[in-house]
Amino acid sequence: MASESVGGIFGAIVAAIVLAVAVVFGPIGQYGKPPKPAKVEPAPAAGAPAVPAAPAPRGPVIREVPNQ
């Protein structure tokens, strides 16, 4: 019977620690947290020449091979 009481006390201590950690770190995800600020990109200077953007990388070319 003594081992059951020690186990119950140890379980209560572990549960209290887990609950305290959950309260400290708050809810998981964006719920309950302030929204993240959006990134603002600086506008290019008026006198600077515009650099064309690099073309998007293309994927591999897949060709159908006829059955032989």
N, C-alpha and C positions, 0 to 999 in steps of 0.2 A: 504494500500500500504506500510505503514511503517513496518508492521510485515513481509512482504515478503522480504524487503531489509535486515532486521535484520536476517531473516532466511538464506538468501543468503550469508551474511557476515559470519555468524556462520558456515555454510556449507563449505565455503572456508577455514576457520581457521581449521576445523576438517580435511579436505582433505590435507592441508599442513602438519598437524601433522602426519597423516598416511603416507604420502609420505616421510617425514623425518625419521620416524621409519623404513620404508622399506629400505631406503638408508643406514641407520646405520647398520642394521642387515644383509643386503646383501641377495643374492638369497637363496631360500629354497633348501635344499638338498646338494649334493656334488658338484654341478655345481658352478664353480667359486671359490672353496675353494681348498687349497692344499690337496693332498692325505694324509690319515692317515698313520703313520708309522706302518709297520708290527711288531707284537710281536716276539721277538727272545727268544726262550727257551734255557736256559743254558744247555750245554752238561753234562751228568753225569760224575763224576770223574772216572778215570780208576780203582782205587783201591776199589771203593764202590761196594758192591754186588747189582746186578740188582733185583729190586723188581717187581714181576709180576703184571701186571695190573689187576684190578678187572674185573670180567666178566660183560658184559653188562646186565643191568636188563631186565628180560623177561616180556612180557606182560601177561595178564590173559589168561588162557587156556579156550577156548570156545568149548564146546562139543555140538553136535547136539542132541536134545532130540526128540525121535520119538513121533508122534501124538498119543494120546490114545483115 
